[in-house]
Amino acid sequence: MVNPPVQAETNELALINRPKSLDRNPVWVQTLIYLALTAMALVTLLPILNVFAMSFSEADAIFKHPLMIMPYSFTFAAYEYIFSTSILLKSFSVTVFATVAGTLCNLAFTITGAYSLSKTALPGNKFLLWICIFPMLFGAGLIPTYMLLKELHLLNNIWVLVVSGMVVPFNLILMRNFFWSIPEELEEAMRIDGASDMGILWKMIIPLSKPAIATIGLFYAVGHWNDFFTGLFFLNDNTKWPLQVLLRSIVIDMNALNTRGVTAVIGQDATKIMLTPENIKAAAIIFSIVPILLVYPFLQKYFVKGIMLGSVKG
């Protein structure tokens, strides 16, 4: 009998030494696939590199090299300008609060709801699942949502960023399917030992579901971080705006300045260091996307595994 590690190494060697003739696609098809993927990667990365380079370049360099992918005349002036405005840091703290608190609340309601729906013995299981699926097909719309939030006294309240969209049906179904794939024998063994439903959920289901929880948590976190419409429609006080709404205001204001031919000047020597609206917009965009990008490397190992396991059994 071959030990599991030895068997795994044997399978890997067999996969590496597999003849090329056994590959599913011919070489020219694989070449086209790689070219298409490379083109898609370039289309995605080049605009980001362009904005990144503009945020660190002086005004003259932007006029001379508008399609730059690396900084010219390197300067931190744009970042000094946006950090000199306290409202940006205030909006950043609002977005961080909405992302952290909102994601924790999302996961709490999604996990408990998915665990309940994964039990076929639950009375009305199919009816409850249908109620969860119905909003995916027919949304309430903006006006009913506005009236509901008004009755809940959440208009112009920072908690609207957390409460609004507490459970996403698609994520709930993914989580339910993942819980459904866990063998029932494990749960029965814990029940024999006297564990309750909450004990089973906390001590067995959640530890076994780390890939799915990390993946769904990442979905929720990115959704809260990029949420634009909630703050735009339901928050009038600009001190409560999330970062995305403030970024829109900065872009509009900078466009107005640009239309009038006004250039922001930073520093004592205006002939050497000058800022254009493009500088400030680029710095604000980079400032808004970098924090959420830093989260991906820590959750990447769970991402593919979690979403695949959650989508197999439905």
N, C-alpha and C positions, 0 to 999 in steps of 0.2 A: 504493500500500500504506500502511495506517494504522499509525503507530508504536504499540507496546504501551501507553505512558503515555497517548497521546491516545485510544486505544481504551478504556482503563479509565475515563477521564474521561467519554467519551461514554456508556458503559454506566451510570455512576453518574447522569448527568443524565437518561438515559432512565428509570431506576428512580425518580428523584425526581419527574419530571413525568408519571409513569404515571397515567392516569385512575383515579379511585376506583372506577369501575364494573368495573375489571379485578381489584380485590381479591378474594381467594378467599372471604372471609367477609363477610356483610352487617354493617352498623354495629351492630345490636343484639347480634349474636354477639360482635363485638369488644369491645363494652361489657361484656358478661358476663364475658369472659375477663379484661379489666382489673380488674373488680370482684373476681373470684375471686383473681387474683394479689395484689391489694391486701390482701384479707382474709388470705391466707396470710402475706404479709409482716408484717402487724400481729400475727397469732398468734405469729409467730416472734420479733419484735422486742420486743413489750411485756413479756414475762417477763424478758428480759435487761435492759431499761431499769428495770424494777421492782427487780431485784436490785442493779443498779448504783446506783440512788438510795438504796436501803436501806443499802448499804455506806458511804455518805457522810453519813448522817443520824443524828441523835441518837435516843436511845431514845424520848423523848416523842413525837417526830414520827412514829416508826414506829407507835406505838399509835394516834395520831390519824389518820394517813393510811396505812393498810396497803397501799393500791393505788397508791401514788405512782409517778410516772414521772420525777420530778426531785427532787433532794435537798432536804430541809427541814432547817434548822438545821445547816448544813454543818460536818462535822468529819472529821478523819483518825484519830480515836481507834481505830476498828476495825482499820485498817491498822497503826497503832502497836502494837496488841496482838498481831496475828499475826506481825509482824516481830520482836517481842521474844522470841518462842519460836524457839530455834535449830533445832528439829527441822523447822520448815517450810522453812527455807532448805536444810537437808540433803536433805529430800525433793525439793525443787526441783532440786538438783544431780543427784540420782539420776535424775529424769525427763529432764533435759537430756542426761545421759550415755546413757540408754537410747534416747532419740529420735535423737541424732546417730549413735552407734555402730550402733544397730539399723538405721537407715535406710541407712547406708553398706553394711552387710553385706547387707541385703535387696537393694539395687540391684546389688551385685556378683554375687550368686548368680542374681538374676532376669535380668540382662543376658546373662551367659554361658550360662545355661540356655535362654533364649529364642533366642539366636543359634544354638545347636546345633539346637534343634527347628525353626528356620526353614529348615534345609537338608533338602530332600526326599531328597537322596542319602545322608543319614546312615543306616546300617544300624539297623533297628528303630525308625525315627522314629515310626511310628504307635503302636507298642507303648509307647514312652516317653511319648508324648503322652497315651495312655490312662491310664498310671500317674499322670500329673499331674492328670488330670481326676477320677480315682476318689475322692480325698479330698474333692472338692467335693460328692460325692453321699453318701458314707458316711464320717463322721468317726470317729476312734478313740475319742473319749470321754475323760472326765476321769481315770478310774482308770488306763487304759493309759498316758496321758500322764504321770501322776504317777510310775508305776513306771519309765518310761523316763528321766525326769529324775533320779530317785533313782539309777539305775544310772550315769548320767553325772555324778553328784556335783554336780548343779546346784540341789538343794534348799537354800533359804536362802542362795543365792549370787546376787549382783547380776547376773551374766551370764545368768541365766535370763530376764531381761527382754529380752536381746538375741537369744539363741539360739532361744527359743521362737517358733515361727511364722516361721522364716527366709524361706520363700518362700510367698507366697499364690498358689494356682493360677490364680485369676481374673486377677491382675495379670500372671502369667507368660504367659498366653494373649494378653492385650492386647499385651504387648511383642512376643511372637512374631509376631503379625499385623502389627504396625508394621514389624518387620524384613523381613517377607515382602513388604511393599509397595515396598521399595527396589529399583530396577531391578538385575537381575543383571549387566547390561553394565558397570556401575561396578565391581562386584567383580571381574569377569573382567579388566578393564583393569588393576586393581591387581595381580592375580595374574601378568599378563604382565610387569609391572615387577618381579616378584620378591617381592611382599609375602606374608607368612604369614597364617594365620587370625587370630592375635592382632593383627598389624599392621593387617589390614583392619578388625577390630572396633574397635581403638583410634583409628585415623586416619580411618576413613570412616563406619562404622556409628554410633558414638557421637556424632560431631559432627552427623550428619544426623538424629539421633533426639532432639535436645534437648527438643522439646515432649513426646514420650512419656515420656522419662526424668524430666522435671520433674513431669509429672502422676502417674506411678506413685510417684515419690519423695514427693510430697505425700500420696498415699494412705497410704504406709507411715509417714510422719512423724506424721500425725494419728492413725493406729492406735496407734503407740507412746505418743504423748502421752496419749491417752484410755484406754490399757490399764489395766483395773481388776482383772480376774480373775486374771491371772498373779501380780501382787503379793499378792493376797488369799489365793490357794491355796498358793503356793510360797515365800513369804517370811514367816518368823515374827518375825524381828528388826525392830522398828519403826524402827531407824535406817537400814534398807535399803528402807523402804517408798517407792514412788513417790508422786507428789503426789495421785493420785486415791484411793489407799487411805488416805492421811493425811486427805484431805478427808472421807472417809466416817467416819473416827474422830472428826474434829472435829464433824461433824453429829450423830453419835450422842451424844457427850459433851455437846454443847450442848443436845440434846433432853432429856437426863437432868437437866441444870441447870434447864432451863425447866420440867420437870415438877415439880421441887422448889421452884420459885419463886425460884431464886437468880439474881441479876443480877451480872455482872462489873462492877467499878468501876475506872475508869482515871482517874488524876490525883488531885491533892490535894483538890480540891473535888468531893466526890461528889454534891452537889446539882445541879451544872451539867453535868457530863460523865459519863454512865453508858452502859454497853453492855449490850445484851441478846444472847441467843444468835443472834437474827436478824441483828444487826449483824455478828457474827463469821462466821457462815455465809456471809452475802452477800459479805463481803470476801474470804474464802477462795475462793469460787466465781469471783469476778472475777479474783483473782490466778492462778487455774488456767487460765482460758480466754483471757486477753489475749495471752500470748506466742505461742500457736499462731495466733491471729487475725492477728497482725502478719506472719505468713509469707505469707498469701494474696495481698496486693497484689503481692508480688515474683514470684509464679508464675502470676498470673491470666492473663497474655497467652499462656502456654503451655497453660493448662488445657483450654479447649474444643477447640483445634486438636489437641492430643495425644490426647485421649480419642476424638475423632471419627475421626481417621485410624487409630487402633489398633483400632477396632471395625468397620470397613467390610469388610475382607477376612478371611474366616474359614475 
